Amino acid sequence: MPLHDRFIVALVAGALTLSVTGCASTPRMNEPQMRSTTVAAVPDRSRGNRNRSSAGQTDRESRRQNSNILVELGQRYYARGEYEIALEKLTSALNIDPTSASAHTVIAILYETIGDTGAAANHYRQSLRYGGKQGDILNNYGSWLCRQRNYDEADSYFRQALADPFYKTPESALANAGTCAIAAGRMQQAEEYLSQVLQRFPDDVQALLGMASVAYSKEEYLRARAFLQRAEAHGELDRAALELAVRIEERLGDAGAAAAYRARLEGGNG
């Protein structure tokens, strides 16, 4: 293993051995960075004498831990844009543990990023197969379905994610569900989802921009401006948000503000 990889392994190995039953890290989609959580390993139900069973379990835990380390490496290389190396690490992780829901999820994200929709779809389905009761996995799959414009099915998976009592960040599924509802043209449903996010996290940029879109669709232009300005206070607006800002200011009759946003668009800011 290269020295650089060994150094990163040393950083992440401790987090991967917190549970005596083993764990796997699972990323979330539609967030600025992929964050990870832990998922309990499937209990060993094999038969045989106690010593052989214990040895088998230890071997499985060792393989799962090695796979998890490679998933962590894959996520880090992905975040840097080093997709070829990330793919190598994630493929190795799946060779070690083909049932790793986290590895299937991260490699699905990678394939989607590089435009291999077929491979992405396959790995998203595999992640659901091996981790389909977990809120993170359900949220990821719902996000994938939404990007494929399967809005009804996507909403079903977001709701399943929210029903998971052990899901640590339900606001992620709520924000994604709201964003998806906007894409489907279901503004009332979108507002219901996004309002729940903002009740807990008033500065959530994804929810604020979503609410700006909802308010604009309802011709509540001052309210739309307020949501967009709150979002802008926490970071640069992307291209879609800048385009929305132009439309809002045009509707409000503020030609100067509209021109300023348009200049940012033309200048590549966002």
Secondary structure, DSSP 8 states (H G I E B T S, - for coil): --HHHHHHHHHHHTGGGSSTT-EEE---SSSSS----EEE-------S-HHHHHHHHHHHHHHHHHHHHHHHHHHHHHHTT-HHHHHHHHHHHHHH-TT-HHHHHHHHHHHHHTT-HHHHHHHHHHHHHHHTTSHHHHHHHHHHHHHTT-HHHHHHHHHHHHT-TT-S-HHHHHHHHHHHHHHTT-HHHHHHHHHHHHHH-TT-HHHHHHHHHHHHHTT-HHHHHHHHHHHHTTS---HHHHHHHHHHHHHHT-HHHHHHHHHHHHTT--
